[in-house]
Amino acid sequence: MAFHDRPYDHRFQYMGDEAESVYESVKPMGNTVRFGWSRPKGINFKKLPAAMRHMPDYYAQSGYLVEVMGLGKDGVLKSMKVNKYEALKLWNKIGKMLGLELAVFIWNSHEHEYVTLMWSSIVGLVAQSKRKHGVQSFSDGNEYYALPWEWLVDAAVWKGSWYAETQG
């Protein structure tokens, strides 16, 4: 069974950990500190407004709020959920008011590569995905925008290979 087909409770245990470890290892945007939640145990986030649940993961000293996501073997980013996208749109506005930009770091665990995209590129890719694929759904009904790896690579401002940079 593919990771995205597993129940949400199973996916939640592993989501983001590997991608965040890679981000912290390669630091493509310079010195970084944790900004958003790191799934604290024992706290139910369902009652929090979506914008609070989906705070960007990091603040980079270079002037960015950074959301970190990952994709796997099928080569399609499925973690850009509709509610997360809407929350990140708000964080983009907040960031602009504070003089910060929103960027999205995406780790491809199958290819061992990463890309970083600016929020404006994500907006364009989501529009393209809606036209081509519509809104997709997980088995639990959670809706997302399907963003193929090739699209992400083409729109990236930074690209890298984890192995080349850490094992080099």
C-alpha positions in Angstrom: 0.0 0.0 0.0 1.3 3.4 -1.0 2.1 5.9 1.8 -0.7 8.3 0.7 -3.3 5.4 0.8 -2.5 4.6 4.4 -4.8 5.9 7.2 -4.1 9.5 8.3 -3.1 8.3 11.8 -0.3 6.2 10.3 0.8 9.0 7.9 0.8 11.6 10.7 3.5 9.6 12.6 6.0 10.1 9.8 4.9 13.2 7.9 7.6 15.7 7.4 10.3 14.2 9.7 12.6 13.1 6.9 12.1 16.2 4.8 12.7 18.5 7.7 15.9 16.6 8.6 17.1 17.1 5.1 16.2 20.8 5.1 18.1 21.3 8.4 21.1 19.4 7.0 21.4 21.4 3.7 20.1 24.8 4.9 19.6 26.1 1.3 18.4 29.5 2.7 21.1 29.9 5.3 20.8 29.8 9.1 17.3 28.6 10.1 15.3 28.2 13.3 12.1 26.3 13.9 9.0 28.5 13.6 6.0 26.3 13.3 4.8 23.2 15.2 6.7 20.0 15.3 3.6 17.8 16.1 3.7 17.9 19.9 2.3 14.7 21.4 -0.9 14.8 23.4 -2.3 18.0 21.8 -5.3 17.8 19.5 -4.8 20.4 16.7 -8.3 20.0 15.2 -9.7 22.8 17.2 -7.0 25.3 16.1 -7.8 27.4 13.1 -6.1 26.1 10.0 -3.7 29.1 9.8 -2.4 28.1 13.2 -2.2 24.4 12.4 -0.3 25.1 9.2 2.3 27.7 10.3 5.4 27.6 8.2 8.0 25.2 9.6 11.0 27.5 9.7 12.3 31.1 9.8 15.4 31.6 7.7 17.7 34.5 8.7 17.9 35.4 5.0 14.3 36.7 5.2 12.1 33.7 4.5 9.3 31.8 6.2 9.8 28.2 5.0 7.3 25.4 4.6 8.9 22.0 4.3 7.1 19.1 2.5 8.1 15.8 1.0 7.1 13.4 -1.7 8.0 9.8 -2.5 8.2 7.1 -5.1 5.2 8.2 -7.2 6.8 11.6 -7.8 3.7 13.6 -7.0 3.5 16.1 -4.1 0.3 15.3 -2.3 1.0 17.2 0.9 -0.3 20.5 -0.5 -3.7 20.0 1.0 -6.5 22.5 0.2 -6.8 23.7 3.8 -3.0 23.9 4.1 -2.8 25.9 0.8 -5.4 28.4 2.1 -3.5 28.8 5.4 -0.2 29.3 3.6 -1.8 32.0 1.5 -2.6 33.9 4.7 1.0 33.3 6.0 2.3 34.7 2.7 0.3 37.9 3.4 1.5 38.0 7.0 5.1 37.5 5.8 4.8 40.3 3.3 3.5 42.7 6.0 6.6 41.8 8.0 9.0 42.1 5.1 9.5 38.3 4.7 8.9 36.0 1.8 7.3 32.6 1.9 9.2 29.7 0.3 8.5 26.0 0.0 11.2 23.4 0.4 10.3 20.0 -1.1 12.3 16.8 -0.5 12.0 13.9 -3.0 12.9 10.9 -0.9 12.9 8.6 -4.0 15.3 10.7 -6.0 17.3 12.1 -3.0 16.9 15.6 -4.4 15.3 18.8 -3.2 13.9 22.0 -4.6 12.9 25.3 -3.2 10.1 27.3 -4.7 8.8 30.8 -4.0 5.1 31.0 -3.0 4.1 32.7 -6.3 5.4 29.7 -8.2 3.3 27.4 -5.9 0.2 29.5 -6.6 0.8 29.1 -10.4 1.4 25.3 -10.0 -1.8 24.8 -8.0 -3.8 26.7 -10.6 -2.3 24.4 -13.3 -3.0 21.3 -11.2 -6.6 22.4 -10.7 -7.0 22.7 -14.5 -5.3 19.4 -15.3 -6.2 17.1 -12.4 -8.9 18.9 -10.4 -8.9 18.6 -6.7 -7.7 15.1 -5.6 -8.8 13.3 -2.4 -7.1 10.8 0.0 -9.1 7.8 1.1 -10.1 9.7 4.3 -11.6 12.5 2.2 -8.8 15.0 2.8 -8.4 17.1 -0.4 -5.1 18.0 -2.0 -3.5 19.5 -5.1 -1.4 17.0 -7.1 1.9 18.6 -8.0 4.2 16.4 -10.1 8.0 16.5 -9.4 8.8 17.6 -12.9 6.6 20.8 -12.5 8.3 21.5 -9.1 11.8 21.2 -10.6 11.0 23.4 -13.5 9.6 26.2 -11.2 12.3 25.9 -8.5 14.7 28.7 -7.6 17.1 26.3 -5.8 17.7 22.7 -6.7 20.0 20.2 -5.0 21.1 16.7 -4.3 21.2 15.7 -0.7 23.9 13.0 -1.4 26.1 15.4 -3.4 26.0 18.0 -0.7 26.3 15.8 2.4 28.2 12.8 1.2 30.2 14.7 -1.4 
